[in-house]
Amino acid sequence: MHAASPPTPAARLRALLARPGIRPMPCCFDALSARLVERAGFELTFMSGFAVSAARIAEPDTGLISYGEMVQQGRDITSAVAIPVIGDADTGYGNALNAKRTVRGYARAGFACAMIEDQLAPKRCGHTRGKAVVSRAEAIARIRAAIDARAEVQAEGGDVLVMARTDARATHDLDEAIARGRAFAELGADVVFVEAPRDEADLARVGREIDAPLMANLVEDGDTPWLPPDRLAALGFKIAAYPLTLLGASVRAMRDALASLAEGRQAERRVSFAELREIAGFDAYDAQSRRYEHEER
């Protein structure tokens, strides 16, 4: 008798969303940061477009990084962890058919969920100025295409969820953002994300008026108030995302180390070499190698 197959990343994410309470979600930018999120005990992570663009090509999150670069980064991340990973898929990298291809590609890369947004390309980080969104009709078509792609993936034996994001709070008003979020939920989006509510009253309205699992995006010094997870849960949110916390901590630590070296001093060792070797997989590699040594002699 064959053992039952383990649940897919999408199935694990679906189960998390079905549980009571809120899931705090530090966001990652590479395989190592994702592994650290998992080892810290978090149940899911998110591949941040801002963070990947900064770390991989040292460019701003303004549509400069490509689908191919993002999906490859995602493949590396999902291969390094067992927890579900949500992937930032920007606008879908083109029209509705591009969005379909993007969702299918993210599913093949091992993502549990792909996030598609309604910005006009080239998109921008949600907490910066100068954003623009497509019409509501085009936004709905884009999300419908993503949901059609989800159905195609499932028909082929795969699985993936769709997160639908709107940035209309910044370009129009909260009424338009909620109208879009409700339309996305009615289409069947698995998670709805209204980007950058400006205060707790905005968050409360989103929680009351959109009937879907909701994500809040908490950027240090960003537009959305920094509420604790329990308060966000009370307002109706299922995921609290921290998109830049790890990137910011990494940049500060590297700057401090470089300043020490520039002054001729040994950089403060925050993590031992032994721990770095273990995190990078040397111990597991050596253990596996010993298993085969006698067969190679």
PASEBA-1860 file (N, C-alpha, C; in nm, 3 decimals):
! residues 297
1> MHAASPPT> 0.085/-0.120/0.000/0.000/0.000/0.000/0.088/0.124/0.000 ~ 0.058/0.217/-0.088/0.137/0.339/-0.097/0.096/0.436/0.014 ~ 0.197/0.504/0.070/0.169/0.605/0.171/0.097/0.723/0.106 ~ 0.013/0.788/0.183/-0.058/0.905/0.132/0.040/1.016/0.099 ~ 0.014/1.086/-0.009/0.100/1.197/-0.048/0.087/1.311/0.053 ~ 0.197/1.380/0.082/0.187/1.495/0.175/0.103/1.604/0.112 ~ 0.040/1.688/0.194/-0.041/1.796/0.138/0.044/1.893/0.058 ~ -0.014/1.950/-0.045/0.056/2.048/-0.126/0.076/2.177/-0.047
9> PAARLRAL> 0.171/2.263/-0.089/0.183/2.393/-0.024/0.051/2.470/-0.023 ~ -0.024/2.464/-0.133/-0.152/2.534/-0.139/-0.250/2.476/-0.038 ~ -0.253/2.344/-0.024/-0.343/2.281/0.073/-0.305/2.321/0.216 ~ -0.176/2.330/0.243/-0.133/2.371/0.377/-0.174/2.517/0.404 ~ -0.161/2.602/0.303/-0.202/2.741/0.321/-0.353/2.750/0.339 ~ -0.427/2.673/0.262/-0.573/2.673/0.274/-0.614/2.633/0.415 ~ -0.545/2.535/0.472/-0.575/2.491/0.608/-0.543/2.599/0.710 ~ -0.434/2.672/0.689/-0.399/2.781/0.780/-0.506/2.890/0.777
17> LARPGIRP> -0.555/2.922/0.658/-0.657/3.026/0.646/-0.789/2.984/0.709 ~ -0.812/2.853/0.715/-0.937/2.804/0.773/-0.934/2.801/0.925 ~ -0.816/2.812/0.984/-0.806/2.808/1.129/-0.844/2.943/1.189 ~ -0.893/2.944/1.312/-0.922/3.072/1.379/-0.794/3.152/1.400 ~ -0.810/3.282/1.416/-0.696/3.367/1.448/-0.622/3.418/1.327 ~ -0.511/3.484/1.354/-0.431/3.550/1.250/-0.294/3.486/1.244 ~ -0.234/3.485/1.125/-0.101/3.428/1.106/-0.002/3.542/1.079 ~ 0.088/3.572/1.173/0.196/3.667/1.143/0.288/3.609/1.035
25> MPCCFDAL> 0.331/3.692/0.941/0.406/3.641/0.825/0.524/3.732/0.791 ~ 0.641/3.706/0.848/0.760/3.777/0.800/0.786/3.741/0.654 ~ 0.825/3.839/0.574/0.847/3.815/0.432/0.995/3.793/0.405 ~ 1.023/3.711/0.305/1.160/3.672/0.272/1.200/3.732/0.138 ~ 1.329/3.716/0.105/1.377/3.764/-0.025/1.471/3.665/-0.092 ~ 1.511/3.560/-0.022/1.593/3.456/-0.081/1.574/3.329/-0.001 ~ 1.642/3.221/-0.043/1.623/3.093/0.023/1.669/3.097/0.168 ~ 1.778/3.169/0.197/1.829/3.172/0.333/1.734/3.245/0.426
33> SARLVERA> 1.682/3.359/0.384/1.588/3.432/0.470/1.460/3.351/0.490 ~ 1.415/3.279/0.388/1.297/3.194/0.404/1.323/3.083/0.505 ~ 1.440/3.025/0.499/1.474/2.919/0.595/1.476/2.973/0.737 ~ 1.526/3.094/0.756/1.527/3.153/0.889/1.385/3.179/0.939 ~ 1.295/3.222/0.850/1.155/3.241/0.888/1.097/3.108/0.937 ~ 1.123/3.003/0.861/1.070/2.871/0.898/1.128/2.824/1.031 ~ 1.257/2.841/1.050/1.321/2.794/1.174/1.276/2.875/1.295 ~ 1.233/2.997/1.273/1.183/3.079/1.383/1.043/3.038/1.426
41> GFELTFMS> 0.983/2.944/1.355/0.854/2.891/1.395/0.733/2.951/1.326 ~ 0.755/3.036/1.227/0.641/3.094/1.155/0.584/2.991/1.058 ~ 0.454/3.002/1.034/0.383/2.899/0.960/0.377/2.924/0.810 ~ 0.414/3.042/0.767/0.414/3.075/0.626/0.503/3.196/0.603 ~ 0.537/3.219/0.477/0.615/3.336/0.441/0.569/3.386/0.304 ~ 0.624/3.501/0.266/0.583/3.570/0.143/0.710/3.620/0.076 ~ 0.725/3.593/-0.053/0.838/3.645/-0.128/0.806/3.789/-0.169 ~ 0.869/3.885/-0.100/0.841/4.027/-0.122/0.905/4.077/-0.251
49> GFAVSAAR> 0.825/4.140/-0.335/0.880/4.196/-0.458/0.979/4.307/-0.433 ~ 0.948/4.395/-0.337/1.041/4.502/-0.300/1.175/4.442/-0.258 ~ 1.168/4.344/-0.168/1.291/4.288/-0.112/1.370/4.209/-0.215 ~ 1.302/4.132/-0.300/1.372/4.056/-0.403/1.438/4.151/-0.503 ~ 1.364/4.254/-0.545/1.422/4.349/-0.641/1.546/4.416/-0.582 ~ 1.539/4.453/-0.455/1.655/4.516/-0.391/1.771/4.418/-0.377 ~ 1.743/4.296/-0.332/1.850/4.200/-0.303/1.908/4.136/-0.429 ~ 1.823/4.112/-0.529/1.870/4.038/-0.647/1.933/4.129/-0.752
57> IAEPDTGL> 1.872/4.248/-0.776/1.925/4.334/-0.883/1.960/4.475/-0.832 ~ 1.943/4.499/-0.701/1.972/4.630/-0.641/1.902/4.742/-0.716 ~ 1.775/4.718/-0.748/1.693/4.817/-0.818/1.561/4.834/-0.743 ~ 1.491/4.946/-0.762/1.366/4.968/-0.691/1.254/4.878/-0.742 ~ 1.153/4.862/-0.658/1.036/4.782/-0.691/0.943/4.866/-0.779 ~ 0.985/4.886/-0.904/0.909/4.967/-0.999/0.891/4.893/-1.131 ~ 0.877/4.763/-1.124/0.855/4.684/-1.244/0.981/4.652/-1.322 ~ 1.099/4.680/-1.265/1.224/4.655/-1.337/1.261/4.507/-1.337
65> ISYGEMVQ> 1.229/4.437/-1.228/1.262/4.295/-1.223/1.157/4.218/-1.304 ~ 1.200/4.113/-1.370/1.114/4.044/-1.466/1.045/3.922/-1.405 ~ 0.945/3.873/-1.478/0.879/3.749/-1.440/0.980/3.636/-1.423 ~ 1.070/3.622/-1.520/1.166/3.512/-1.515/1.255/3.517/-1.392 ~ 1.300/3.637/-1.356/1.384/3.652/-1.238/1.305/3.621/-1.111 ~ 1.182/3.666/-1.106/1.100/3.642/-0.987/1.065/3.495/-0.971 ~ 1.029/3.429/-1.080/0.990/3.289/-1.067/1.111/3.202/-1.033 ~ 1.230/3.238/-1.082/1.349/3.163/-1.046/1.383/3.183/-0.899
73> QGRDITSA> 1.373/3.306/-0.852/1.396/3.331/-0.709/1.296/3.251/-0.625 ~ 1.172/3.248/-0.670/1.070/3.173/-0.599/1.098/3.024/-0.597 ~ 1.147/2.970/-0.707/1.179/2.827/-0.712/1.288/2.794/-0.610 ~ 1.387/2.881/-0.598/1.492/2.859/-0.499/1.436/2.866/-0.356 ~ 1.346/2.962/-0.333/1.289/2.980/-0.199/1.202/2.860/-0.161 ~ 1.111/2.821/-0.249/1.020/2.713/-0.214/1.093/2.580/-0.198 ~ 1.207/2.565/-0.266/1.285/2.442/-0.253/1.356/2.433/-0.118 ~ 1.372/2.548/-0.052/1.451/2.551/0.072/1.368/2.531/0.198
81> VAIPVIGD> 1.235/2.539/0.186/1.149/2.534/0.304/1.030/2.443/0.280 ~ 0.966/2.402/0.392/0.845/2.322/0.384/0.720/2.404/0.407 ~ 0.733/2.524/0.466/0.617/2.607/0.492/0.564/2.666/0.361 ~ 0.435/2.699/0.355/0.381/2.761/0.232/0.444/2.898/0.206 ~ 0.468/2.925/0.079/0.523/3.053/0.036/0.425/3.121/-0.059 ~ 0.390/3.245/-0.028/0.309/3.326/-0.118/0.404/3.409/-0.204 ~ 0.377/3.416/-0.333/0.467/3.487/-0.424/0.407/3.616/-0.474 ~ 0.482/3.724/-0.465/0.443/3.852/-0.522/0.455/3.841/-0.674
89> ADTGYGNA> 0.342/3.845/-0.742/0.341/3.833/-0.888/0.308/3.964/-0.957 ~ 0.318/4.074/-0.883/0.299/4.208/-0.939/0.168/4.217/-1.017 ~ 0.173/4.272/-1.136/0.052/4.288/-1.218/0.021/4.165/-1.303 ~ 0.101/4.060/-1.287/0.091/3.946/-1.377/0.181/3.960/-1.497 ~ 0.257/4.073/-1.502/0.358/4.098/-1.605/0.297/4.114/-1.744 ~ 0.180/4.179/-1.751/0.121/4.205/-1.882/-0.030/4.207/-1.874 ~ -0.095/4.156/-1.977/-0.241/4.157/-1.981/-0.298/4.035/-1.909 ~ -0.427/4.009/-1.927/-0.490/3.899/-1.856/-0.427/3.764/-1.890
97> LNAKRTVR> -0.386/3.745/-2.015/-0.324/3.618/-2.052/-0.186/3.604/-1.987 ~ -0.115/3.716/-1.973/0.011/3.710/-1.899/-0.014/3.671/-1.754 ~ -0.121/3.725/-1.695/-0.154/3.690/-1.557/-0.181/3.542/-1.543 ~ -0.250/3.483/-1.641/-0.273/3.338/-1.638/-0.141/3.262/-1.642 ~ -0.054/3.302/-1.732/0.076/3.233/-1.743/0.155/3.248/-1.614 ~ 0.147/3.365/-1.553/0.221/3.390/-1.430/0.172/3.299/-1.318 ~ 0.042/3.289/-1.301/-0.011/3.203/-1.194/0.028/3.058/-1.218 ~ 0.019/3.013/-1.341/0.060/2.875/-1.373/0.209/2.854/-1.345
105> GYARAGFA> 0.289/2.952/-1.383/0.433/2.941/-1.360/0.468/2.942/-1.212 ~ 0.399/3.025/-1.134/0.423/3.029/-0.990/0.381/2.897/-0.926 ~ 0.275/2.837/-0.974/0.234/2.706/-0.921/0.342/2.602/-0.949 ~ 0.395/2.600/-1.071/0.501/2.504/-1.104/0.626/2.528/-1.021 ~ 0.650/2.653/-0.983/0.770/2.686/-0.904/0.755/2.645/-0.758 ~ 0.637/2.602/-0.717/0.618/2.555/-0.581/0.550/2.653/-0.487 ~ 0.505/2.768/-0.540/0.434/2.864/-0.455/0.300/2.807/-0.412 ~ 0.259/2.842/-0.290/0.126/2.806/-0.243/0.022/2.902/-0.299
113> CAMIEDQL> 0.063/3.024/-0.330/-0.031/3.129/-0.370/0.044/3.233/-0.452 ~ -0.025/3.292/-0.549/0.031/3.402/-0.628/-0.054/3.526/-0.604 ~ 0.011/3.639/-0.578/-0.059/3.765/-0.557/-0.057/3.847/-0.686 ~ -0.176/3.883/-0.734/-0.191/3.966/-0.854/-0.256/4.098/-0.814 ~ -0.203/4.209/-0.862/-0.252/4.341/-0.822/-0.308/4.417/-0.941 ~ -0.372/4.531/-0.910/-0.442/4.609/-1.014/-0.368/4.736/-1.054 ~ -0.240/4.745/-1.023/-0.167/4.865/-1.065/-0.145/4.866/-1.216 ~ -0.124/4.986/-1.266/-0.085/5.006/-1.404/0.065/4.985/-1.414
121> APKRCGHT> 0.110/4.904/-1.509/0.253/4.882/-1.526/0.320/5.008/-1.582 ~ 0.443/5.038/-1.537/0.518/4.967/-1.435/0.466/4.997/-1.294 ~ 0.450/4.891/-1.216/0.396/4.907/-1.081/0.499/4.970/-0.988 ~ 0.454/5.005/-0.867/0.542/5.060/-0.766/0.511/4.995/-0.633 ~ 0.608/5.000/-0.542/0.584/4.955/-0.405/0.458/5.024/-0.353 ~ 0.375/4.949/-0.281/0.247/4.999/-0.237/0.251/5.113/-0.139 ~ 0.366/5.139/-0.077/0.377/5.246/0.021/0.465/5.360/-0.031 ~ 0.472/5.373/-0.163/0.541/5.485/-0.225/0.440/5.568/-0.302
129> RGKAVVSR> 0.483/5.685/-0.347/0.394/5.774/-0.420/0.409/5.752/-0.572 ~ 0.311/5.801/-0.645/0.317/5.791/-0.792/0.251/5.667/-0.848 ~ 0.170/5.597/-0.767/0.104/5.478/-0.817/-0.013/5.514/-0.909 ~ -0.049/5.421/-0.995/-0.170/5.433/-1.077/-0.228/5.293/-1.091 ~ -0.362/5.286/-1.102/-0.427/5.156/-1.117/-0.505/5.153/-1.247 ~ -0.528/5.032/-1.297/-0.610/5.014/-1.416/-0.757/5.034/-1.378 ~ -0.843/5.039/-1.476/-0.986/5.053/-1.449/-1.037/4.934/-1.369 ~ -1.151/4.953/-1.304/-1.206/4.842/-1.226/-1.235/4.722/-1.318
137> AEAIARIR> -1.286/4.749/-1.439/-1.317/4.640/-1.532/-1.191/4.562/-1.568 ~ -1.082/4.634/-1.594/-0.957/4.564/-1.629/-0.902/4.489/-1.509 ~ -0.914/4.547/-1.391/-0.869/4.478/-1.270/-0.946/4.348/-1.250 ~ -1.076/4.352/-1.270/-1.158/4.232/-1.255/-1.120/4.128/-1.359 ~ -1.094/4.171/-1.483/-1.053/4.077/-1.587/-0.921/4.010/-1.551 ~ -0.830/4.087/-1.494/-0.699/4.033/-1.455/-0.715/3.926/-1.347 ~ -0.799/3.953/-1.248/-0.819/3.855/-1.141/-0.898/3.735/-1.192 ~ -0.995/3.758/-1.281/-1.068/3.645/-1.338/-0.972/3.552/-1.412
145> AAIDARAE> -0.877/3.610/-1.485/-0.779/3.528/-1.556/-0.694/3.448/-1.459 ~ -0.655/3.511/-1.347/-0.575/3.440/-1.246/-0.654/3.324/-1.187 ~ -0.782/3.345/-1.163/-0.866/3.239/-1.106/-0.890/3.129/-1.208 ~ -0.903/3.165/-1.335/-0.911/3.063/-1.440/-0.783/2.979/-1.443 ~ -0.669/3.044/-1.426/-0.542/2.971/-1.424/-0.540/2.876/-1.305 ~ -0.591/2.920/-1.189/-0.599/2.831/-1.072/-0.679/2.705/-1.107 ~ -0.793/2.723/-1.174/-0.875/2.608/-1.211/-0.801/2.516/-1.307 ~ -0.726/2.573/-1.401/-0.650/2.491/-1.496/-0.542/2.412/-1.424
153> VQAEGGDV> -0.473/2.476/-1.331/-0.370/2.407/-1.253/-0.431/2.291/-1.175 ~ -0.546/2.314/-1.113/-0.610/2.209/-1.035/-0.659/2.096/-1.125 ~ -0.709/2.129/-1.243/-0.754/2.025/-1.337/-0.640/1.935/-1.381 ~ -0.518/1.990/-1.379/-0.401/1.914/-1.419/-0.336/1.840/-1.302 ~ -0.399/1.847/-1.184/-0.346/1.775/-1.068/-0.261/1.859/-0.976 ~ -0.245/1.988/-1.008/-0.169/2.077/-0.921/-0.260/2.154/-0.828 ~ -0.205/2.256/-0.765/-0.285/2.336/-0.674/-0.215/2.469/-0.651 ~ -0.292/2.576/-0.642/-0.238/2.708/-0.613/-0.354/2.796/-0.569
161> LVMARTDA> -0.328/2.892/-0.484/-0.428/2.991/-0.443/-0.398/3.123/-0.512 ~ -0.499/3.211/-0.514/-0.484/3.343/-0.574/-0.514/3.449/-0.467 ~ -0.421/3.540/-0.449/-0.445/3.659/-0.367/-0.466/3.776/-0.462 ~ -0.575/3.850/-0.442/-0.608/3.964/-0.527/-0.584/4.093/-0.448 ~ -0.503/4.180/-0.505/-0.464/4.304/-0.437/-0.516/4.425/-0.514 ~ -0.558/4.527/-0.438/-0.591/4.655/-0.499/-0.514/4.767/-0.431 ~ -0.467/4.861/-0.513/-0.399/4.981/-0.465/-0.487/5.105/-0.482 ~ -0.617/5.083/-0.498/-0.708/5.195/-0.528/-0.728/5.288/-0.409
169> RATHDLDE> -0.690/5.248/-0.288/-0.702/5.340/-0.175/-0.619/5.465/-0.198 ~ -0.502/5.449/-0.259/-0.413/5.563/-0.281/-0.453/5.646/-0.402 ~ -0.506/5.582/-0.505/-0.532/5.652/-0.630/-0.675/5.706/-0.639 ~ -0.768/5.644/-0.568/-0.908/5.686/-0.570/-0.951/5.718/-0.427 ~ -1.010/5.622/-0.361/-1.048/5.637/-0.220/-1.080/5.500/-0.164 ~ -1.113/5.494/-0.038/-1.139/5.365/0.026/-1.263/5.299/-0.031 ~ -1.363/5.378/-0.069/-1.484/5.319/-0.128/-1.450/5.238/-0.253 ~ -1.367/5.294/-0.340/-1.329/5.222/-0.462/-1.246/5.099/-0.428
177> AIARGRAF> -1.154/5.111/-0.333/-1.072/4.996/-0.294/-1.160/4.883/-0.240 ~ -1.258/4.917/-0.158/-1.346/4.814/-0.103/-1.433/4.754/-0.214 ~ -1.481/4.837/-0.306/-1.562/4.786/-0.417/-1.481/4.685/-0.498 ~ -1.356/4.716/-0.524/-1.271/4.621/-0.599/-1.247/4.496/-0.517 ~ -1.216/4.512/-0.388/-1.191/4.396/-0.304/-1.312/4.304/-0.298 ~ -1.432/4.362/-0.290/-1.554/4.280/-0.287/-1.574/4.209/-0.420 ~ -1.544/4.277/-0.529/-1.555/4.213/-0.661/-1.458/4.096/-0.673 ~ -1.336/4.114/-0.622/-1.238/4.006/-0.627/-1.286/3.886/-0.545
185> AELGADVV> -1.343/3.915/-0.428/-1.394/3.807/-0.343/-1.508/3.732/-0.412 ~ -1.595/3.806/-0.478/-1.708/3.743/-0.547/-1.661/3.657/-0.663 ~ -1.548/3.695/-0.725/-1.491/3.613/-0.832/-1.435/3.482/-0.779 ~ -1.400/3.480/-0.651/-1.346/3.359/-0.590/-1.201/3.369/-0.547 ~ -1.148/3.491/-0.534/-1.011/3.505/-0.484/-1.001/3.442/-0.345 ~ -0.891/3.372/-0.322/-0.872/3.303/-0.194/-0.837/3.399/-0.081 ~ -0.765/3.505/-0.114/-0.728/3.609/-0.018/-0.743/3.743/-0.088 ~ -0.793/3.843/-0.015/-0.803/3.979/-0.069/-0.712/4.070/0.013
193> FVEAPRDE> -0.643/4.159/-0.058/-0.545/4.248/0.004/-0.571/4.390/-0.044 ~ -0.624/4.473/0.044/-0.639/4.616/0.017/-0.513/4.684/0.069 ~ -0.431/4.733/-0.021/-0.302/4.790/0.016/-0.316/4.929/0.076 ~ -0.239/4.951/0.181/-0.216/5.083/0.241/-0.339/5.154/0.295 ~ -0.424/5.087/0.375/-0.523/5.163/0.452/-0.449/5.262/0.542 ~ -0.509/5.378/0.564/-0.432/5.486/0.629/-0.450/5.496/0.779 ~ -0.551/5.431/0.833/-0.572/5.438/0.977/-0.655/5.318/1.020 ~ -0.678/5.309/1.152/-0.750/5.193/1.203/-0.894/5.191/1.152
201> ADLARVGR> -0.952/5.308/1.131/-1.089/5.313/1.078/-1.095/5.252/0.938 ~ -0.993/5.280/0.855/-0.986/5.217/0.722/-0.979/5.066/0.735 ~ -0.891/5.018/0.821/-0.875/4.874/0.840/-1.006/4.811/0.886 ~ -1.075/4.879/0.976/-1.201/4.825/1.028/-1.305/4.813/0.917 ~ -1.312/4.913/0.829/-1.407/4.906/0.718/-1.374/4.791/0.623 ~ -1.246/4.774/0.593/-1.206/4.663/0.507/-1.249/4.531/0.570 ~ -1.225/4.517/0.698/-1.261/4.393/0.767/-1.410/4.368/0.769 ~ -1.489/4.474/0.782/-1.635/4.458/0.788/-1.697/4.432/0.651
209> EIDAPLMA> -1.642/4.495/0.548/-1.714/4.504/0.421/-1.666/4.408/0.312 ~ -1.558/4.338/0.336/-1.510/4.241/0.237/-1.516/4.102/0.300 ~ -1.595/4.015/0.240/-1.616/3.880/0.293/-1.517/3.783/0.228 ~ -1.396/3.783/0.281/-1.290/3.695/0.231/-1.176/3.697/0.332 ~ -1.089/3.598/0.331/-0.967/3.610/0.411/-0.889/3.733/0.367 ~ -0.843/3.811/0.464/-0.780/3.941/0.435/-0.637/3.944/0.486 ~ -0.552/4.017/0.414/-0.414/4.038/0.457/-0.391/4.186/0.485 ~ -0.319/4.215/0.592/-0.272/4.350/0.622/-0.121/4.354/0.601
217> NLVEDGDT> -0.072/4.464/0.546/0.069/4.478/0.510/0.132/4.585/0.599 ~ 0.226/4.544/0.685/0.281/4.633/0.787/0.424/4.670/0.751 ~ 0.439/4.789/0.695/0.570/4.840/0.654/0.618/4.940/0.759 ~ 0.739/4.921/0.810/0.794/5.018/0.903/0.796/5.156/0.837 ~ 0.739/5.256/0.907/0.728/5.393/0.855/0.641/5.403/0.730 ~ 0.555/5.304/0.709/0.467/5.306/0.593/0.335/5.374/0.623 ~ 0.239/5.359/0.531/0.111/5.428/0.541/0.013/5.361/0.637 ~ 0.026/5.232/0.656/-0.070/5.158/0.738/-0.026/5.159/0.883
225> PWLPPDRL> -0.118/5.185/0.977/-0.079/5.188/1.118/-0.029/5.052/1.164 ~ 0.071/5.057/1.251/0.135/4.934/1.300/0.054/4.881/1.419 ~ -0.045/4.797/1.388/-0.128/4.739/1.492/-0.078/4.599/1.528 ~ -0.092/4.558/1.653/-0.050/4.423/1.691/-0.139/4.319/1.624 ~ -0.088/4.197/1.606/-0.167/4.093/1.538/-0.304/4.069/1.600 ~ -0.311/4.068/1.732/-0.441/4.042/1.796/-0.544/4.148/1.758 ~ -0.502/4.273/1.747/-0.595/4.379/1.708/-0.637/4.362/1.562 ~ -0.543/4.327/1.475/-0.577/4.303/1.335/-0.675/4.186/1.323
233> AALGFKIA> -0.653/4.083/1.403/-0.745/3.969/1.402/-0.885/4.013/1.442 ~ -0.895/4.097/1.544/-1.025/4.146/1.589/-1.095/4.228/1.481 ~ -1.016/4.291/1.394/-1.073/4.370/1.284/-1.109/4.285/1.163 ~ -1.074/4.156/1.166/-1.114/4.066/1.059/-1.005/4.018/0.967 ~ -0.879/4.038/1.003/-0.768/3.999/0.916/-0.715/3.860/0.953 ~ -0.669/3.788/0.850/-0.616/3.652/0.869/-0.465/3.644/0.860 ~ -0.403/3.741/0.792/-0.257/3.741/0.774/-0.205/3.880/0.805 ~ -0.098/3.886/0.883/-0.026/4.012/0.908/0.112/3.998/0.845
241> AYPLTLLG> 0.135/4.068/0.734/0.261/4.056/0.660/0.358/4.165/0.703 ~ 0.486/4.127/0.713/0.593/4.220/0.748/0.695/4.215/0.633 ~ 0.673/4.296/0.529/0.746/4.276/0.403/0.892/4.315/0.404 ~ 0.931/4.413/0.488/1.066/4.467/0.479/1.146/4.451/0.609 ~ 1.089/4.387/0.708/1.157/4.376/0.837/1.290/4.303/0.823 ~ 1.292/4.189/0.756/1.417/4.113/0.744/1.517/4.182/0.653 ~ 1.470/4.242/0.545/1.563/4.315/0.457/1.626/4.430/0.533 ~ 1.545/4.507/0.607/1.599/4.620/0.682/1.699/4.576/0.787
249> ASVRAMRD> 1.669/4.467/0.858/1.762/4.416/0.959/1.892/4.370/0.894 ~ 1.882/4.309/0.777/2.002/4.261/0.707/2.090/4.378/0.662 ~ 2.027/4.480/0.606/2.104/4.596/0.560/2.176/4.662/0.677 ~ 2.107/4.680/0.787/2.172/4.744/0.904/2.288/4.662/0.954 ~ 2.270/4.530/0.965/2.379/4.445/1.014/2.499/4.449/0.920 ~ 2.474/4.448/0.790/2.585/4.452/0.694/2.655/4.587/0.697 ~ 2.580/4.695/0.710/2.643/4.827/0.721/2.733/4.835/0.844 ~ 2.684/4.784/0.957/2.764/4.788/1.080/2.892/4.707/1.063
257> ALASLAEG> 2.881/4.591/1.001/2.998/4.507/0.980/3.098/4.575/0.887 ~ 3.049/4.636/0.781/3.138/4.703/0.686/3.206/4.824/0.750 ~ 3.133/4.896/0.834/3.195/5.010/0.904/3.308/4.964/0.995 ~ 3.288/4.853/1.062/3.394/4.800/1.148/3.516/4.761/1.066 ~ 3.495/4.692/0.955/3.607/4.651/0.871/3.679/4.772/0.812 ~ 3.604/4.875/0.775/3.664/4.996/0.718/3.754/5.067/0.820 ~ 3.723/5.051/0.947/3.803/5.112/1.054/3.914/5.019/1.102 ~ 3.929/4.905/1.035/4.036/4.813/1.072/4.002/4.726/1.191
265> RQAERRVS> 3.875/4.722/1.230/3.835/4.641/1.345/3.764/4.515/1.296 ~ 3.771/4.411/1.380/3.696/4.291/1.348/3.548/4.319/1.367 ~ 3.467/4.281/1.269/3.323/4.303/1.278/3.265/4.221/1.392 ~ 3.168/4.278/1.458/3.101/4.205/1.566/3.037/4.080/1.509 ~ 3.066/3.966/1.574/3.013/3.839/1.525/2.877/3.814/1.589 ~ 2.774/3.831/1.511/2.639/3.810/1.563/2.598/3.664/1.556 ~ 2.654/3.591/1.461/2.626/3.448/1.444/2.759/3.377/1.427 ~ 2.777/3.268/1.498/2.904/3.197/1.492/2.921/3.130/1.356
273> FAELREIA> 3.046/3.100/1.323/3.075/3.030/1.199/3.010/2.892/1.200 ~ 3.012/2.827/1.316/2.949/2.695/1.326/2.799/2.704/1.297 ~ 2.734/2.809/1.349/2.591/2.824/1.324/2.565/2.857/1.178 ~ 2.649/2.940/1.119/2.633/2.971/0.977/2.646/2.844/0.892 ~ 2.744/2.760/0.926/2.760/2.635/0.852/2.635/2.549/0.863 ~ 2.579/2.543/0.983/2.461/2.460/1.004/2.341/2.514/0.928 ~ 2.320/2.647/0.934/2.206/2.708/0.864/2.218/2.688/0.713 ~ 2.339/2.697/0.662/2.361/2.680/0.518/2.355/2.535/0.474
281> GFDAYDAQ> 2.344/2.441/0.569/2.323/2.302/0.533/2.445/2.214/0.533 ~ 2.560/2.264/0.582/2.680/2.182/0.581/2.663/2.057/0.666 ~ 2.605/2.069/0.785/2.591/1.954/0.874/2.504/1.846/0.810 ~ 2.393/1.887/0.751/2.305/1.790/0.685/2.374/1.727/0.564 ~ 2.450/1.810/0.491/2.523/1.758/0.375/2.625/1.653/0.418 ~ 2.702/1.684/0.522/2.805/1.590/0.568/2.743/1.462/0.620 ~ 2.629/1.472/0.689/2.561/1.353/0.740/2.516/1.263/0.626 ~ 2.463/1.323/0.521/2.420/1.244/0.406/2.540/1.184/0.333
289> SRRYEHEE> 2.648/1.261/0.323/2.767/1.211/0.253/2.822/1.086/0.321 ~ 2.822/1.085/0.455/2.876/0.969/0.528/2.797/0.843/0.498 ~ 2.669/0.857/0.467/2.585/0.741/0.437/2.635/0.666/0.314 ~ 2.696/0.739/0.220/2.736/0.678/0.094/2.886/0.654/0.083 ~ 2.962/0.694/0.184/3.108/0.683/0.174/3.153/0.540/0.151 ~ 3.094/0.444/0.224/3.139/0.304/0.213/3.107/0.246/0.075 ~ 3.004/0.300/0.010/2.968/0.248/-0.124/3.064/0.300/-0.231 ~ 3.133/0.412/-0.203/3.223/0.470/-0.302/3.363/0.410/-0.294
297> R> 3.392/0.340/-0.184/3.526/0.283/-0.171/3.543/0.157/-0.253
END
